[in-house]
């Protein structure tokens, strides 16, 4: 971030210069809004109003995520409180709001099903400590290096199973299990809904919630400022109270009684490889989601930018506290963060206060929570899953980059078919392979002139292009010409595999009596066992032609011109041509 104050068009003030220097020295440094000349100062009334808006958005989401995760709803509220009071108080990101995230619901449910609720606290605690360590060693920005295709594929892979899993509680039913089973069970679920009146009412409440989530912002007047989820909850409570309606509602217990501090027995299981895998998975996914959200939220406002390492420490602190209390993992959440920005918040006060309102509501009005239909919360999460899935991103990626589209689609499919960690790892591997293939672009030209078979290479020659290189060399040998010229002066990078193949080919051809001239990029390497006829000083052409233009861009020289100033002829074969070669010019 750079400051723009100046006394005239060319001379910045000392303050602006100092700010620029600080930003250059520390990318995580937070530049004050006043330094940027951005907008009016925040006032207390606006911050309180914004905090109430965030609270109204967060309340149904915290409960819904807990229910979708297979844990008591109280744990979702506790995580929401921690996201406000602990993470919200740290100067990492000014306006993004943290709490239990829908993106981790499937992972938490899988972990709880495999290891139990008691182990969740230990896993979240260790993940939080790892996040703090990553932030302290300044690896927060490392997560920005992940391919966007992998990120979008990961989000889609989280959102698609989330929608199908929440279709069941939306009908007051129980999901079969893994994503593939949930998808396969949809026809049976529809048949059950059509034959059960109460299930149909619950499903209609969920459908109304989804529709409201999509269209509520288009409602004219000040009513659209009320969160759609809160409107849906109000409608759901009213319908559930009608005579003859018997839909499932939220069962909320005592907030303090739901706290489950991990004991020695749980910590002893940290030697289990599956537990360690879960810790690493939570660390990577929670950190990535939080920092990607931070980048998105920074684009929504003109205030101070996120300090990524500090924010990672803040997320780690929140997860450490959540782990001690046995609650859900915490990440930054787009829905709550965007509501905070749109409500006019300017400081951390709004996101901190929203945690206080969550705590007060759960402690003083728990009976209100028991009136909320579960199908409404499931509808809220189906909408969240759709937003995560982002179907419009697939055709957009197809138009922009089909290679990245393949990575994105592969990541999504593997996550749906297996699990989140496996899908992300496969996506990262696919992204790395795609990048390597694109970086390893080797241009090879071949032609035969008189008595010489010529091969000219340019670009990056790596092992990924080795089949293409071997094919060109074999074609030159198959031409039957007594002379082969290999010009590699246009090669910007020649890895060991390609170099070894070329040198081996040269040795073999000379052994069979073919004259081989090899022009390599850069200084010649000493050879272990040179042929006596080849032990001579490198011969440089009298007028070398540069291999780079005046902009520094590399290009392949013509096969008939000499090498560039950084190259030299070696392996220069000066043996005469065979006497039986008709019409061959004599050396």
N, C-alpha and C positions, 0 to 999 in steps of 0.2 A: 504494500500500500504506500503510495507516495502522496505527500502534501502538495497543494497547488496554490497556496498563498504566495503572492509576489507583489512587490512595490511597483513594478512595471512589467512589461512583457518579457523581459530577459533576465531580471535580477531577482531571485528568490530571497525571501527574508531569512534571517538566521534561524528562526524557529522552524520554518519549512525545511531548510537544509538539514537541520538536526533530526527532524522527523524522518526525512528520507534516509539519512544515514542509519538511524536506528532500525528502520524497516529492512534495509538491506542487510544489516548485521544479524538481525534475528527475525526470520519470517514469521515466528509465532508472536512477535510483539504486538500488543493491542494498541492501535492508534486511536486516540480519543476522537469523539465525534466533533468536538470543537476544532480540532486540528484539520478536519476535513471540510469544514464549512457546511455540514450536512444538517439541514432541518432545524426545527425549534427544539428547545430543551424539553425533557419529559416533565410532566407534573404528576403529583401524587394521585389525583383523582383518576387520571387516565390509566395509571398503573393498576389501581385497585379494580377498576372496571374490566380491564384486560384480564386480570387474574381470575375474576369471576367467570368470564367467558371461557377461559381455558379450563377452569374447574368443571363447568357444565359439559364441555366436550370430553374431558378426561374421565369423569365418573362412570358413564356407561362403558367406555372402552376398557378401563381398568378391570371392571367386573367381568365383562365379556371375554377378555383375554384370559383371565383366571379360569373361567368356566371352560373355555376352549382348550386350556392347557391341562385340564384334569386335576386341578387343585382347588381348595376352598376359595370362594370369592374374596374372603378377607385378605388373603395373601396378595391379590391384585391391588387392593386398596393400599396395603402397607407399602408395596413397591411404588405406587403412585405418590404416596406421601414422601418416601425417600427421594424419589426423582425430583420433587419440588424443593424440599428442605435441605437436602445434602448436595445433590448435583446442581440444583438451581442456584445455590449460594456461591459457587466457585466461578472465578472469572475465566472461563474457557470460551464459551459461546454466550453472547449476551441474550439472545432471544429464543433459541431453540429450547424446547421443553422435553424432559425425559420422563420415562415411566415404563411399565410393562408394554411390550410391543407385540402386535399381532404377528409380525414376521417371525417371532421366535416361538409362537404358540405350539406349532407342530413339533418342533424340536424338544420343547419342554414336556409335552405330552408323551413323546417317545421315551424321553429320559425317565420321567416319573413311572411310566409303565414298566420299564426295564429295571430300574434301581430303587424305586419307591420315593415317596415325598420327602422322607427324612434325609436322603442323600442329595436332594436338590440344593439345600443350603450349603453343603460342603463344596459342591461343584461351582455354584455361583460365587462363593467366597474366594475360592482359588482363582477363578476367572478374573474377579475384581483385582486381586493382588497382581496377577500377570499384567492386567491393563495398566496399573500404576507403574509397574516396572518398565513397560514399553514406553509410557509417557516420559518417565524420568531419563531414559536413555535416548529420548528424542526420536522415536520411531513412529510418532503419530502420523506424519505425512507419508510414511511408507504405504499406508492403505490407499493413498490416492494413485499409486502406481498400478493398481489392478485394472485390467481391461474393462472398459465400459460395457462391452458385450457380456462379459462374465457377470458383472454386477446386475445388469438388466435381466440376464438369464436366471440369476439367483433369486431376484425379486419375483420374477414370473413363476419360478419353481416353488417359491413359498406361497404365493397368492393362489395358484390353481388348486393345490391340495386343500388350502384353507377354505376355499369356497365349497368344495365338495364335502369336507368334513363337517362344516357348519350347516349344511342342508339338512342334516339329520336332527340336531337339536332344534332347528327351526320348525320341525314337525313334531317336537316333543318325543323324538326317538333317539336311539343310541347308534353312533357310527360303528360300522363293522370293525374297522381297524386301520390298516395301511392305506395310502392313497389309491392304489389300484383297486383294492376291495371296495373302498368308498365309491369310486366311480362306477364300478360294476354293479353296485347295489342300488343305484338311483332308480332304475325301472321298478324294482320291488318296493322302494320307498314311495313312489308315486301311486302305486296300486294300493298301498296301505292308507295313504292320505285320502284317497277317493272313497274308501269304505269306512272311515272313522271321522265322525263329525268334529270331535274335539281337536283331532290332529289337523283337520282342515281349517279350523278357526286359528290355531296356532300358526299354521303355515301362512294364512292370509295376513296375520299380524307381521310376520317376518317379511312377506312380500311388500306390504305397505311401508315398512321401515326402509327397505332397499330403494323403493321408488322415491320416497321422501329424501333419502340421502343424495339421490341424483338430481332432483328437481327443486329442492327447497331454496337453493340460492337464486333461482329465477323468480321467486315469489316477490311481487312488488311491495314497496313500503318497508317500514322498519322491522317487520316481522321476520324478514330473511336473516336478520342478525342473530336470531335465536338459533342455536345449534340444531341441526336436523335430528341428531340422535336424541336430544332432549325432547323434542316434539314427539318423536316416535315412542319414547318411553312414557310420555304423558298419555298418548292414545292407548298404548298397551295396558297401562294401569287402569284406565277407564273401562276398556273392553273386558279386562279380566275380572272387574268388579260386577259385571252384569250378571243377572240371574241365569242359570243354565250354562254358564261358561266355566269350564274346568280345565284351564291350561296350567302348565307347570310354571311356578314362579320361583324367584331366587330365594334360596335359603341362606340367610346370613347369621352367623354367630357372633360371639364376642371377639372384638378385634385383638385384644391383648391375649386372650386364651388361644388364639390361632398361631401365635408366635411359637416356632419350633427351633430352639437353639441347638445346633448340631453337637453331638456328644463324642466321646472317645471312640465309640464303636463305629461311628460314621467316618471319622478321620482315619481310622485304621484301614479302611477300604481304599485309601488313596494309592495303595500299591497295586490295585487292580488296573490292568491295562485299559479296560473299557471305560473306567472312571476317568483316567488321564486323557483318553481320547475325547470324552465329553467335555472336560475342562478346556482343552485346546479348541474344540469346536465352538463352545460358547464364547471364548475369548475372541476368536477371529471374527465370527459372525456379528457379535454384539459391537465390537470395535468398528468393523467396517460399516455396519448400518448407521452407527452414531456419526461417524466422520463423513460418510456420504450425505447423510441428512444435513450435517453442518454446512457442507458445500452448497446444498440446495437452498437452505434457509438464508445463507449469505447473499444469494441472488434475489431474495425477496425484499431486502431492505438496504438502506444506505448507511447504516450505523457501523460500529466497529466490527472488523472481521474476526472470524473464529481463530483462536490460538489453539492449534490442533493438539499439540502435546499437552497443554494444560487441560484441554477438554477431555483428552483420553484419561488423564489422571483423575479428573472429576467423575467420569463414568466409572472408573475403577473404584473410586471411593464409595460411590453409590452402590455398586455391586457387592463390595466388601461388607457394607452395612446390611444390605439385603440378604446376603449369605448368612451372616451372623443370626439374623432373625428368621431364617428359613423361608424367605419370600422369593418372588419371581425375579428373574434377571431384568436388568434395566438397560434400555437404549434410548437414544433420542428418537422422537416420533414426529413424522411429518405433519399429521393431522393437527395435533395439539400445537406444534410450532407455528404452522401457517395461521391458525386461529389467533395465536398470540400476536403475530405481526399485523394481521388484518384488524385486530382490536386497537391498534395504535400504541402498543407497548414500545418503550425505548430503553428500558434498563432491565436488570436481572430481577428487580423487585416483583414483577408480575408473575414470573414463573415460580419464584419462591413462595409467594402468597398462595398460589393455587394448591400447593402441597398442604398448607395450613388449613385451607377450606376443606380439602378432602379428609383430613384428620378430624376436624370438628364435626363434619357431617356424619362420618362413620361412628363417631363416639356418641353423638347427641341424638341422631335420628336414624338408628339402624332399622327401625320398624318400617320406614319408607322403602328401604331397599328390598324388603321382603315382598313388596307389592309388584315388583317389576317382572313381567313374563320373560322366561328364558328365550323364547322364540324371537323376541325383539332384540335382545343382545346378539343372538345368532345372526339376525338380519344385518345389524351394524357391522359384524365381522365379515359377512359375505361381501358387503360393499367394500370393506377394507381390502379383502382378498382380490376383488376385481381391480382396485386401484393398484395393488402390488403387481398383479398379472400384467396390466397395461397392454391389452391386445393391439392397440394402435402402434406400439413400439416395434412390433415384428415387421409389418410392411414398410415402416419407416426405415428400419435397419436394412431391409432387403434392397431398398432404393439407394441407400447411401453406400453400403459395403456388403457384398454378398458373402465374403469370407467371414466377417464379423457376425453376420446373420447366422451362419452355420454354427459358430461358437456359441452364440446366444441360445439357439434352439437346442443344441446338444446339451448345454448346461441345464436348461429347463427339463428336458426329457429324462436326463439321468437323475436329477433330484426327485422327480415324480416317481420314477421307477425304483429308486433305491432309497437314498437319504440325502440330507442337506450337505453333509461333509463330503460324501463321495461325489456328488454333483458338482460342488465348487472345485474340488481337486481336478476332476476331469475337465471342467471348463478352463481352469488355469492352464492345465497341460495343453489343451487344444489351442488356447490363445498364444502360448509360447511357441508351439509348432508353427502356427500361422505367421507369427512375427518372424521366426527364423527363416521360413520359406521365402517371405517377402524380402528379407534383408539379403538373402543369398540369391541374388539375381545375377546369373552368369550369361553373358552374350557370347556365343561362339559362331565364328564365320569360317567356312571351309571353302577352298577352291583349289584347283589344280592349274598351274601355269608352266608350260614347257616341261622341264624335268623335275619340277618341285611340287609337292603337296603341301599346301600352306594351311595352318590352323591359327586363327587369331582369337584371343579371348579377352574379355573385358568384364568388369563388375566384381562381384564377390564370389570367389570360387571356394565353396565349403563342401564338407562331406555330403550335404543334402543334394548337391548337384554332381556328385561323383559319377552316377550312371551316365549323365549327359556328357561329361568330360571323357569318360572311357569310350563312349560311342564315337566321339569325334576323333580320338586317337586311333581307334581301330579302323575307322574309315580312311584315315590318312595312310595307315600301313597297308590297307587293302588296295590302295590305288596303284601299287606296283612301281611307283616312281623311286628313282635312286636317291632322291633328296627330300627330306622332310624339314620344314621350318615351323617351329612352334613359337609364336609371338605372344607373350603374356604381359607386355609392358602396360597394357590398359587395365590389368587386374589390380584392384585396390586392396583386396585381401585374399591371400592364398593360404588356406589352412594346411595342417600337416598331412591330412589324408590325400588331398589333391596334389600337393607337392610331391609326396612319396610316389604316387601313381605316375606322375609325369616323368620323374627321374627314373623310375623303374622301366617305363616304356622306352625312354631314351637309351638306357643301357641295353635293353633287349634288342632294339633295332640296330644299334651299332654292332652288336655281336653278330647280327645276321648280315652285315656288310652294307647297311643303309647309312648314308650321310645324314646326320641329324644336327640341326642348328637350333639351339634353345635360347630364347631371349626372355629372361625372367625379370620381374619387377624388383627394384631395390638392388643392393649390393649382392654380388655372387657369394654363395656359401662355399666354404672349403669342402672338398670331396675326400672321402676316406681312401678310396683306391682308384685314383684316376688312371685312365689308359695312358701309356707313354705318349701316344700321338696327341693326347688332349692336354698334356702338361705344357701349357704355354700361357703367356700373359693374355688377359682379356683384350680383345680387339674392340676399340670403340669406333663407331662411324665418325667420319670427319665433321659432319654437320648434324648433330642430334636434333631431333624434332621433339618439342615438349609434349608431354602427355596430358597437360592440364591447360585449360583456357585461362584468360586473364581474370575470370571470376573464381578460379580454383577448382572448377568442375572437371572431373576426369573424363577422358574420351579415348576410344580405341584408335590407335594410329593406323594409317594405311599399311597393308602388309608389305608394301614396297619401300617404306621409309625406315630410317634408323630408330633406335630406342631413345627414350627420354634421358635427361641428364642424370636421373637417379638409377638408371638401369645399366647393365653391362652384358656384353656377349660372353657366355662361357659355355663349356661343352661344345665349343665351335669345332666342327669336324672338317678338317682340311684335306682329308684323304682324297685321292683322285677318284673320279667316277670309274665304274667298271669299263674295261676295254670293249666289252661286247654290247655296251649300250649304244645303239645306233643314233647318230646325230647328236650325241650329248656333247655340250661344250666342254673342253678340257680345262681343268683347273690350272 
